[in-house]
Amino acid sequence: ERGGFQHFMQKEIHEQPKAIRDTLTGRLDEDLQSVALPELSWTDESLQAIDRIHIVACGTSWHAGLVGKDAIEKIAKIPVEVDVASEYRYRDPLVTPNTLVIVITQSGETADTLAALRDSKQKGLRVLAITNVVGSSAAREADDVLITWAGPEIAVASTKAYTTQLVTLYLLAAYLGQARGTLSSDAKAEVLGALAGLPTVAEQVLDAAPRIERFAKDYQEARDTFFIGRGLDYAVSLEGALKLKEISYIHAEAYAAGELKHGTLALITDGVPVIALATQTHLYEKTLSNIKEVKARDAFVLGLTWAGDEELKKSVDEVIYLPRTSPVVAPIVAVIPLQLLAYYAAVVRGNDVDKPRNLAKSVTVE
Ligand code: M6R
């Protein structure tokens, strides 16, 4: 049942090229001119009327929401807020009658996310669920549903659900942008082209597995690790740190790279592993200077950037090169080495990879 892999998590990481392809199928037309989401019941009028979006989710799905905000704001020009469901429920969010609420939940059964869905419906708001489970509570109760076609995810640590949530959010952003006339033809070519290329790119990133395994072995005794990045790289850092904590039990923190010097830099000392993401071209120089700051404190830095970059390797100890694609969809590519890092760290430490301590696949209590 694990298809020759040692753990479900490993299998699910390697299934991502297929999962991404399945999520795109039927939604992206062949000549990359438009996105179709026929499952949405929105009329053109209701679609034009959306004046803000609230994304609500937990854990990894919340991290997907952070990337979704960026994509929707950039591509569809609708203001988006992202909340963890356990906060959203109790903070009395400011909504308008035309606020669209998007809940993201792999299982479709997370208690806090479902409560946010129900509260929003009670307020008369339109709710869209992005879920991986057809027939789940979220799928049944939301007004509209987009299924992430990742296939069953068994490991507690979410991997292919996250990347397919991202694909779905990019599709949604492009769909909203095309309907509202905010998607320029350049942006269309960039985003839709990058999405179409993702299955191949994801396949290529998986080739980094042996190097990451070696890195995980060298750093298995680490007590603290830091993931740093700016913009979308910060969102992916949060996901990388969560994954590492969840299954390897190594303490990890994600930091917006520019925020380090406001306190956390005090923890960066000789040999502390720092995973530095530098995929955002427009933020590259700024991130590089933050990387130099941690290097100056003798951190051990593993950098992630695009193939062909000659600069980063001068300032870090090791580099993982990502096959080139648009920085807009970088999170889908950059997260894969971080999933592998968490996986191998958990394996070398002898942990129960698929069933980490204290955690459940689906959190059905508050
Ligand atoms: O099923 P959901 O997407 O609603 O689950 C939300 C979180 O419990 C989940 O993403 C959790 O953070 C993962 N175990 C992280 O790998």
Boltz pocket constraint, residues with backbone or C-beta under 6 A from the ligand:
constraints:
  - pocket:
      binder: B
      contacts: [[A, 58], [A, 59], [A, 60], [A, 61], [A, 104], [A, 105], [A, 106], [A, 107], [A, 108], [A, 109], [A, 110], [A, 113], [A, 156], [A, 157], [A, 158], [A, 159], [A, 242], [A, 243], [A, 246], [A, 360], [A, 361], [A, 362], [A, 363]]
      max_distance: 6.0
